[in-house]
């Protein structure tokens, strides 16, 4: 069964460093998302992406964050200068359809645990 | 602003028991509601999606219901097994916005004792 994959599974970085989290969405999906979950808290939406541009972003997704689809398969989240509070599990998700259709099931990857020291 | 609440926060039951997990949301203008399972330190596995026009969805031992007008959904698990132990999350997608992000509850941590 097709699934969303993410690499690495765990990333440790020093505060102020840049990190890139990678995702391979399900191949026939057109809509891509990043969410994060700080330990013990709710899963929070960061950004959605369609047709090579951001379609929606939350207030968490500030200028330190960027997303890119560098080729036909990968979808990346970059954090330019990491802060301690960026430590979280980051989930990538994809869906075949967008919000215009009520049947819009999002499929999530296993996550990347980011630890900022 | 949409708020999603899940009660109880944790539930422990003996194997074989039927159980109900609850999810409530403050804004009834939703496109759909999705139930997920999350194992410790792992990703989210989609269990069921209920469209706004539907009242319930079933998959195996799972049955999810939706009452939009009262802002409630339940996930019914029949004949629970130890392998069902996990955190169960519900998430809603609101009307409005472009691609519509999911808004999550904090989850119910289920423990099924053998």
Interface residues (C-beta under 8 A of the other chain):
Chain A: X6 X31 X33 X35 X41 X42 X43 X44 X45 X48 X50 X55 X56 X58 X91 X93 X98 X99 X102 X103 X104 X105 X106 X107 X108 X109 X110 X111 X113
Chain B: X31 X32 X34 X36 X41 X42 X43 X44 X45 X46 X49 X51 X52 X53 X89 X91 X93 X97 X98 X99 X100 X101 X102 X103 X104 X105 X106 X107
